[in-house]
Amino acid sequence: MRVALISQVSQVVEGYTQVLRGIGHDPVGVLCVRMGDRYSEFGAHVSSVPEGLDVVVPASRDRLRPLLAALEPDLALCLAFPWKLPADVLAVPPLGVVNTHPSLLPRHRGPLPVSWAIRNGESEIGMTFHRMEPELDTGAILAQEAIPLGNEHSWDELTPKFAEVMGRLLPVAVERAAAGDPGEPQDESAATYESFFEPEYTEIDWARPAGEIARQVQAWRFGFMPGAESGALTELDGERVRVLRAALEGPEGRPVECGDGTVWILETEPLSG
């Protein structure tokens, strides 16, 4: 089966290619766009595409369909792509397009599922392979598994958990799609959708409880706000900084008093500009 990959993330393309070849399918190409993002830079992404895969780069959204069609895919797999795929693009592969979403759908539809799970104080996130529809994150589920959340404060720390689950679920989702299995419809009564964080959530309010502040710091490590300064921001020792890591217990780090105790600041960076 010919499989096209739609992604901006080098690690995704490399991992999916390895799994697909291991189960006897043929990854034929990658569709990506000319932009850097929080995961990778475009040039580095293209240069790391595995041998044997074409790279197609639409200059505009109206070029998505013809360039995907040029790869002649039977199936397409999507993860971390910045443009919404319209119905005519989803219809190109005869077996459809399967998306990977890092939540237990139908919970946490939207662009920042990991961030919202942390902000809400949840103990797990998840990975869901689902058929893509024109509406975001609504398609039938082909494979799904819960993933525990710990003290991860970067994608480098959390990605190994996702990679382990992906290795188990991707073959299941691909084989179900190859067999024409429609998947299980999502339970709309349990659906939640969250967009990007509000601008007010960037500033740390030290009058709030310690647990909320620690979650704010951690949640921002997996989120961003388009066109604006992102992160848990504050002033420490006369300098505006972005807090990258905080803890609820010392003695390491800089203690800061908050609404109900102490937060220990372990890592910061100065704000740009």
N, C-alpha and C positions, 0 to 999 in steps of 0.2 A: 504494500500500500504506500502511495506517495503522500508524504506529510509535509505541509508548509508550517513554518514557525513564525509567529507574529510577536516580536518582543524587542525591547530596548536593552535587555540585561544579558550581558555576556555569559554569566554563570547559568542562566536559564537555557540559553541556546546550547551550550556545551553539555549540560546535564540531560536535557531532553534528547539531544542527538545520540548520546551514549545509550540511553534507555531504549530509544526507538530501534536503533541498530541491533541492540541486544535481543529484542523480541521479534526481529525479522522484518522490520518495516524500513522504508527508505525516506529519511528526511532530505528534502530536495532544495530547500531554500529558506531564506529569512527575509521577512518584510519588516523594515524599521524606518524611522524618519530622522532627518538631520537635526538633531538636538541633543545636548547633554542633559542629563537629569541627575537626580540624587543618587542613582545607582552607578552610572557609568558615563563616560564621554563617548560621543558618537564614533570618533576615529578609533579609539581603543576597542570599542564594541565590534566594529566591522573587521578590524585586523585580527580579532580572535575567533571569527567564525570558522568552524571546523572545515577542513578540506572536503570538497565535493558538494558544498552547498552554494547555490547562487545567493546573491544579496540584491534585493530590489528596494529602491528608495523613492517613494512617491514624493513629488514636489508639492502636491496639494491633495486634498481629500478626494477630489474627483478622479485621481489617478490610482486610488486604492484598488478598485475593482479590476481594471485591466492588468495591473502589475501582479496582483495575486493570481489572476487567471493565467498569466504567462507561465507560472510555475506548474500549472496543471495538477493541482493537488486533489487527492481523493478526500483528505481530511486536513483541517488546520488546527493548530494548537496556539492559544494566545495566553500571554501573561505579561503584565507590566508594559502596556502599550498606551500612549497618551491620547490617542484619538478614538472616539466612539465609532464603532463599526456599524454602518447602516445595513438595512435588510438586503440590498443588492450585493453587498460584499459578503455577508454571511451565507448567501445562496451560492457562492462560487464553488466551494467544494461539495461534491455530491453527498458526502457523509456529514457535512456541516462543520461548524467551528466549535471547539471545546475550549472554554476558558478555565483558568485556575484562579481561585479567589481565596485569600488567606483568612477565611472565617468559616464558622459553621453556618452556612446559609440555611435558612433565610435570614439569620441574624447578621447584623453589621454589613448590609449592602452599602456600597459607596467606596470612596477613594482611600479611606484611612481606617480599615477595620481593626488592625492591630492597635493603633493609637486609641481608638474609642474603647476597646476592650480593657486596656490598661487604665484609661481615665475612669471607667466605670467600676474599677476594682475587681474585675473578673479574674478567675484563676486559670482560665484556658482560652485559647483561640482555636484555630483549626485550619484545615485545608479542604477545599471543595473543588472538584472537577465537575463542571456543569455545561450543558449545551448553551450556546450563546443565542440570545434574542436581541432585538433592537433596543429593548429596555434593559438598563444595567442590572446585571447580577440576578436575573429572574428566571433563567432557564432551568430545565429539568436536571436533576442531580445524577451523575454517573458514578461518583466515588467520593467518599468523605471520611475524615478522621479528625478527632480532637487532638490538640497539641497543648501541653501544659505551659503556662507562662511562669517564668521565674524572675530573676533579677537582671534579665537581659537589658542592656542599655545601648545596643547598636545592632544593625542588621548582621554584622559579622558574628555577633554572639548568638543571634536567633536563627540565622540561616541554616546551621547544621540540623536543627530540629525539623525545619521545613524540608530540607533535602532528604532526610531519612524517610519522612512520610511520603514525599513525592516519589521516591523510588519504589514504594509499595503500591501507591494508588495510580500512578500514570499507566502502567500496563493494564490495570483493570479498566480504567476509563477508555483507553484506546481500543481495547478489544470489544468492549460494549458498543462503542461508536462504530467500529468496523462491522459489527453484526447488525447494525441498524437499530439497536436498542434505544428506545426514546428516553429512557431514564425515568426517575421518579419526580413528579411535579413537586415544586416547593409549596410548603404550607403557608399561604398568604396571611393566615391569622397570626402567625408567629414572626412575621417579617418586620425588620427594623431597617431604617436607612439613616445614615449620618453623612453629612458633607464635610467640608474642611472646618477646622476649628475657627471659632470667632476670634477677631483681633484682640479682644480683651483678655483672652486666655494666655497671651504671651507673657504678660506681666505677673510676676510672683507677688501675691499678697501675703505678707508674712503674718497677718492676723488670722489666717486660715489654719485649720488643723494640719499637723505635721504629715499625716498620711496623704492628705489631698495634695500637698506641695510635692511630696516625693513622687506621687503618681503623675503630676503635671510634668515634672522633669523627665521622667521615663517615657511618658506618652509622646512628648515632642521629639524624642529621638527616632520615632517611626513615622513622623508626620511633617508636613510642611504647609505653608500658606502661600499660594501663588501670588507673585508680585509684591511680597512684603517680607519684612524681617520675621523669621520664624524662631521658635524655641522658647524655653523658659528663661525670661530675661529679668535682670534685677541690677541693682547697684551694690557692689561690695567694695569696701575700703576706698570709696571715691571713684570707682571705675565701673562703667557699664559693661556687663558680661552676660554671656549665655551660659546657664548652668547645664552641664552635660551629665553629671552623675551626682546623686544625693543618696543619703542613707538615713535611717531612723535610729541608728545606734552608732556611737563613737567607739574608741576615742579618735580614730583617724579622721582627718579632714578639718574643715573650719566649722565650728558650731555657730548656728544662727537661731536665735529664739523665735518661736512662732506662736500661734494661738493657743496651743495646748502642750508645748514642750520645746524640744530642740530638733532641728534638722541639721545633719552634718553634710556640708558641701565638700565633695571629693574631687570634682573636676569642673573647670570652667574654661571659657575662651573669651577673649575680648571681642566686642561687637565690631563688625567691619565698618569702616568709615568713621 
